[in-house]
Amino acid sequence: AQQGRVREKAYGKQKIYFADQEQLPAASESELRGLDGEIAALSTKVQAQQQSCRQMEAELKDLNASMTTPEMAREIEELRKDCASYAEKLERIKSATNHVTPEEKEKVCSEQKLYCKEWRRRKRMATELLEAILEGYPKSKKQFFEEVGIETDEDHNVTLPAAV
């Protein structure tokens, strides 16, 4: 800095040193225009290379995500085995002689309706009884259920079948 090759600027307690540009030869207008043209050409080239790179990365990502030929052959073989086992199972079902008769089906359906109706009736009775108790109970419904040990259908994610 004392010899004049480098300039010094103080910013508070920090000092910054940089080359003294006055010692550098001044560039002519034609040189500046030439350098600007070269910068523009190189910038265009960089953008084209970046675009090409993005396209190649996308293609690489697609190729890495897809299956290889041996993997695909194994997958096809597994699917053929599954298909054969399902076809065999279908044949066994079609050839089975122990089909459910319409009378048996009707009997099972009527029993289900009866049991669901009884379930609804008992649930309604229990709910009414618990609501009557809770009217005079000082704590919350949840605390009451915990103290008494009541488990609801909702606690076990059970829902009544839709009425038919």
N, C-alpha and C positions, 0 to 999 in steps of 0.2 A: 504494500500500500504506500510506503514511503517512497519507493522508486517510481510509482505512477503506473505500474502494470495492472494493478488491481485496485478497484475503488472500495471504499468502506462506508457503510451507513450504520448509524447507531439508532436502535429502537429501544429506548429504555436502557435496560442493563445488557441487552443483546446487541451484537454487532454482526452485520451481514457483509460478506465480501463477494464481489462479482467482477467479471472482466470489464475493463474500461473499453467501451465500444468506440470511443473517439480515436483510439490507436489503430483500429481495424480499417482497412481500405473501404471506401464507400462503393457500393455496387451501382452500376449504371442502370438506367431505366430498362434497357434491353435485357440485361442480365436478370433483373427482377421479374420482368415479364416471362422470360424463359424459365426461371425457377417456379413462378406461379403456374405456368403451363405444365411443368413437370410434376408439381404437387397435385394438380387437378387430375392428371393422367394416372398418377400412382394411387390417388384416392379412389378413382373409378375402378382401378384394377383390384384394390383391397376389398371394395364392396362386392365386386364380382366373385372374388375368392371366398369371402365370408358367406355369400349366398350359396355358392357351390358346397362349401363346408356344411352349412345347415341342411342342405338337401341330402348330402351323404350321411350325416348323422341321423337324420330321420329314416333313411333307408336302412342303416345299420340297426337302428332300434327296432324297426319292423322285422328285419331278418332275425335278430336275436329273440324276438318274442314268438316267432313261428317255430313249429316243430321241425326237427331234422328228419331226414328220410328214415333212418332206423327207428326213431321214436314213432313216426307215423305208421310204419309197418307193424310195430308192436301194438299200437292203438287199434289198428284195423283188425289184427288177429284177436285181440281181446273183445272187440265189438262183435266179431263173427261168433266167438264162443258164447257170448251173452245171448246173441240172437238165437243160436242153436238151442241153448238151454231154455229160453223162453218158448221157442216153438215146441220143444218136447213137453214142457209144462202145459202148454195150451192143448196139446194132443191128449195128455193124461186127463185134463179137465173135461175135454169134449167127450172122451170115451168113458168117463166115470159113470157108474150105474146108480150111485147113491145120491141122486139129486133130491132136493127138498121139494116135497109136494106142495101144491098151493094151500092145502088144508093146514099143513104144518106151519107154513109161512104165516098164514092168517092167524093161527093160534099164537105164535110168537109175537106178532104185531099187536094183537089184542092184549096180551099179557104186558107188553111194554107200555101200552097206553094206560092200562090199569095202574101199574106201578108208578108211572110218571104223575098220574092224577093224584095218587095217594101221597107221593113225595111233595107235590105242590100244596096239598091240603095240610099236611103235617108242618111244612115249612111256614105256611101262613099262620097256623095256630101257635107255633113256637115264637114267631116274630111278634104276634099280638101279645102273648104272655110276657115276653121280654120287655116290650115297650111299656106295658103296664107296670112292671117292676121298676123300670128306669125312671118313671115319672117321679117317684119318691126317693130315688137313689141320689146321694150327694155328689158322686164322682161321675166321670165320663163313661160312655158306653164301652169304649175300648178297655178302660180299667176294670169295669164290671165283668166283661167277658174274660179278661185275664184272671181275675180273682176266682171266678166260678169255674173256669176251664172250658169255656165254650169255644168250639171251632166252627166257623161258618163255611158254607160252600165257597164263598169268595176267597177265604184264606187258602184254600187248596185249588183255586182256579177251576172249580167245577161249575158247570152251568146245566140247567135243565134242558133236555131236548125240546125242540120246538113242538108245539101241539099240532097234531096232524088232523 
